[in-house]
Every structure is written in structure tokens, then in C-alpha cells.
């Protein structure tokens, strides 16, 4: 890994890539929906709008809850 790259985790619904989580060390650095999902999909949570505005805190909670239930 070079420079300012961060590890990432792709979020999928079936075969559809819907979002990417970018990590910095052990913390979520950024959450963003894919452009295609923004055009054709839906928000994964009411607190995580498709425009990616201020959804970082909500994405941490959503990912934690889904991981705990897996």
C-alpha cells in the first residue's frame, strides 16, 4: 500500500456493489455509495442518505450491528 491509500471494504447486495468503506488504521475513515447505486438504489439507512452527506457515524453503527448479527 502506497501513499495515502486506505484499506477498503466493498459492500454488496447480491452481486451489486453498493458502497465502499475506507479505513484508516482500525477506524472508518470514509463511507461512500457507488455512483450507480446513488442513481438506481436506495439509502441503506434513513441516517445514511444517498448523497453521502454526514453518513460516517451512521455507517459505523450499521456495520457494527450487521457484523454482530452475522
C-alpha positions as CSV (number, residue, x, y, z in Angstrom):
1,X,0.0,0.0,0.0
2,X,1.5,3.3,-1.0
3,X,1.0,6.9,0.0
4,X,-2.4,7.9,1.3
5,X,-4.3,4.8,0.3
6,X,-6.5,3.3,2.9
7,X,-7.8,-0.3,3.1
8,X,-11.3,-0.6,1.8
9,X,-14.3,-2.9,2.2
10,X,-16.9,-3.2,-0.6
11,X,-20.5,-3.5,0.5
12,X,-22.7,-5.7,-1.8
13,X,-26.3,-6.6,-2.1
14,X,-26.2,-9.8,-4.1
15,X,-23.8,-9.1,-7.0
16,X,-24.4,-5.3,-6.9
17,X,-21.6,-3.2,-5.4
18,X,-23.5,-0.5,-3.5
19,X,-20.9,1.2,-1.3
20,X,-17.3,1.3,-0.2
21,X,-16.0,1.8,3.4
22,X,-12.5,3.3,3.6
23,X,-10.5,2.5,6.8
24,X,-7.6,4.4,8.4
25,X,-5.9,2.1,10.8
26,X,-8.8,0.4,12.7
27,X,-11.4,3.2,12.2
28,X,-13.8,4.0,9.4
29,X,-12.3,6.9,7.5
30,X,-15.0,7.4,4.8
31,X,-18.2,5.8,3.6
32,X,-19.5,6.3,0.1
33,X,-22.2,4.9,-2.1
34,X,-21.2,4.0,-5.7
35,X,-22.3,6.4,-8.4
36,X,-24.5,3.7,-9.9
37,X,-26.2,2.9,-6.6
38,X,-26.8,6.6,-6.0
39,X,-28.7,6.8,-9.3
40,X,-30.6,3.5,-9.1
41,X,-30.6,2.3,-5.5
42,X,-31.8,3.4,-2.1
43,X,-30.3,4.6,1.2
44,X,-29.2,1.6,3.4
45,X,-30.5,3.6,6.4
46,X,-32.5,6.8,6.9
47,X,-29.4,8.2,8.5
48,X,-27.2,7.3,5.5
49,X,-28.6,9.4,2.6
50,X,-27.5,8.6,-1.0
51,X,-25.6,11.9,-1.3
52,X,-23.1,10.6,1.3
53,X,-23.7,13.7,3.4
54,X,-22.7,13.2,7.0
55,X,-23.2,9.4,7.0
56,X,-19.9,8.4,8.6
57,X,-21.2,8.0,12.1
58,X,-24.3,6.1,11.0
59,X,-22.2,3.8,8.8
60,X,-20.1,2.8,11.8
61,X,-23.3,1.8,13.7
62,X,-24.8,-0.1,10.7
63,X,-21.6,-2.1,10.0
64,X,-21.2,-2.9,13.7
65,X,-24.8,-4.1,14.1
66,X,-24.6,-6.2,10.9
67,X,-21.3,-7.7,12.0
68,X,-22.7,-8.6,15.4
69,X,-25.7,-10.4,13.8
70,X,-23.6,-12.3,11.2
